[in-house]
Amino acid sequence: MAEELEEGTASPDMEPFRSRWSKDVRQAYAALEIPLGSNKEAIDAAYQAMLQRYHPDHFFGNDAKVNDAKKVRDALGESRDL
């Protein structure tokens, strides 16, 4: 009988494969602040939450922070695509 997993948690059957994941994949999961092996729904939810957190409109009037937020958003997009 399969265990019910909390949303955003990694599947236990993915455990043996964690050490084989590339550095890029590990960095992508870290950027999205989710465990390795999270399902697509968890990835999408984390991506949307990060987009809201780093939306450039939150930093209106501070050009340096707006540029930083845009860089973070670009990196998040790349992470989601991996």
Secondary structure, 3 states (H helix, E strand, C coil): CCCCCCCCCCCHHHHHHHHHCCHHHHHHHHHCCCCCCCCHHHHHHHHHHHHHHCCHHHHCCCHHHHHHHHHHHHHHHHHHHC
